[in-house]
Amino acid sequence: MYRIPPREGVRLYKYVASVEIGFNPWDSKSTSTRELWRRLSSAKMVKSNPKVELSAKMPVDLKQPFTKLKFLDGSTLHLEDTSTMRVEEIFSEINMGAARIDNQYMKEGKELDDD
């Protein structure tokens, strides 16, 4: 699992353009996805990236919780079934995608606010 300090995770979240989360609110398999939604909608995360489009779909007939992300560079991350993942593992996937973009920006001498 890709681990980074919490402060770095908040900074890397700026590379996320949109997040779509889907889960059945009554299903115990959705625990990590519900927690992801709770953390991403916290004041700290919203303040770090107020432009991110965060949406949650909660149909009671949804079979598997999922998470879809779109990054600023247009790349996407689709975790089709997060029922067996811990929230830390979901964040690890998000942070790896954002760190990849951050590294590319550094190589090109770009700043996040240049876009």
C-alpha positions as CSV (number, residue, x, y, z in Angstrom):
1,M,0.0,0.0,0.0
2,Y,1.3,3.5,-0.9
3,R,1.5,5.4,2.3
4,I,2.1,9.2,2.6
5,P,1.7,11.7,5.4
6,P,-1.9,13.0,5.8
7,R,-0.7,16.5,4.9
8,E,0.7,15.3,1.6
9,G,-2.6,13.5,0.8
10,V,-4.5,16.7,1.3
11,R,-2.0,18.5,-1.1
12,L,-2.3,15.7,-3.7
13,Y,-6.1,15.8,-3.6
14,K,-5.8,19.1,-5.6
15,Y,-5.0,16.9,-8.7
16,V,-8.5,15.4,-8.5
17,A,-11.1,16.9,-10.7
18,S,-14.1,14.8,-9.8
19,V,-15.1,11.9,-7.6
20,E,-18.2,9.7,-8.1
21,I,-19.0,7.3,-5.3
22,G,-21.7,4.7,-5.3
23,F,-22.9,2.5,-2.4
24,N,-25.9,1.0,-0.8
25,P,-26.2,2.8,2.5
26,W,-27.6,-0.2,4.3
27,D,-25.1,-2.8,3.1
28,S,-22.1,-3.6,5.4
29,K,-20.0,-4.1,2.3
30,S,-20.1,-0.4,1.7
31,T,-18.4,0.7,4.9
32,S,-15.1,1.8,3.4
33,T,-16.9,3.6,0.5
34,R,-19.2,5.4,3.0
35,E,-16.1,6.4,5.0
36,L,-14.4,7.7,1.9
37,W,-17.4,9.9,1.1
38,R,-17.4,11.2,4.7
39,R,-13.7,12.0,4.6
40,L,-13.8,13.6,1.1
41,S,-16.7,15.8,2.1
42,S,-15.0,17.0,5.3
43,A,-14.2,20.7,5.6
44,K,-10.5,20.1,5.4
45,M,-10.7,18.3,2.1
46,V,-13.2,20.7,0.6
47,K,-11.0,23.6,1.6
48,S,-8.0,21.9,-0.1
49,N,-9.8,21.5,-3.4
50,P,-13.1,23.4,-3.6
51,K,-13.3,22.8,-7.3
52,V,-13.6,19.0,-7.1
53,E,-17.0,17.7,-8.1
54,L,-18.0,15.1,-5.5
55,S,-21.1,13.1,-6.0
56,A,-22.5,10.1,-4.2
57,K,-25.1,7.7,-5.6
58,M,-26.9,5.6,-3.0
59,P,-29.3,3.2,-4.6
60,V,-30.5,0.5,-2.2
61,D,-30.2,-2.1,-5.0
62,L,-26.6,-1.4,-5.8
63,K,-24.7,-4.8,-5.6
64,Q,-21.1,-3.5,-5.3
65,P,-19.8,-0.2,-4.0
66,F,-17.6,1.7,-6.4
67,T,-15.4,4.8,-6.7
68,K,-14.7,6.7,-10.0
69,L,-12.2,9.5,-10.2
70,K,-11.1,11.9,-12.9
71,F,-7.8,13.7,-12.5
72,L,-6.8,17.1,-13.8
73,D,-4.8,15.6,-16.6
74,G,-7.9,13.7,-17.9
75,S,-6.8,10.3,-16.6
76,T,-9.3,8.2,-14.7
77,L,-9.4,5.7,-11.9
78,H,-12.3,3.3,-11.6
79,L,-12.4,1.0,-8.6
80,E,-15.3,-1.2,-9.7
81,D,-15.8,-3.1,-6.4
82,T,-14.5,-1.6,-3.2
83,S,-16.4,-4.0,-0.9
84,T,-13.2,-5.8,0.1
85,M,-11.0,-2.7,0.3
86,R,-10.2,-0.7,3.4
87,V,-10.6,3.1,3.1
88,E,-6.8,3.4,3.5
89,E,-6.4,1.2,0.4
90,I,-8.8,3.4,-1.6
91,F,-6.9,6.5,-0.6
92,S,-3.7,4.7,-1.5
93,E,-5.0,4.3,-5.1
94,I,-6.1,7.9,-5.3
95,N,-2.8,9.1,-3.9
96,M,-0.8,7.0,-6.4
97,G,-2.7,8.5,-9.3
98,A,-2.3,12.1,-8.0
99,A,1.4,11.5,-7.2
100,R,2.0,10.3,-10.8
101,I,0.6,13.6,-12.1
102,D,2.5,15.6,-9.4
103,N,5.8,13.9,-10.6
104,Q,5.0,14.7,-14.2
105,Y,4.3,18.3,-13.4
106,M,7.6,18.5,-11.5
107,K,9.5,17.1,-14.5
108,E,7.9,19.6,-16.8
109,G,8.5,22.5,-14.4
110,K,4.8,23.2,-14.1
111,E,2.9,24.3,-11.0
112,L,-0.5,23.1,-10.1
113,D,-1.9,26.6,-10.6
114,D,-0.5,26.9,-14.2
115,D,-3.4,25.0,-15.7
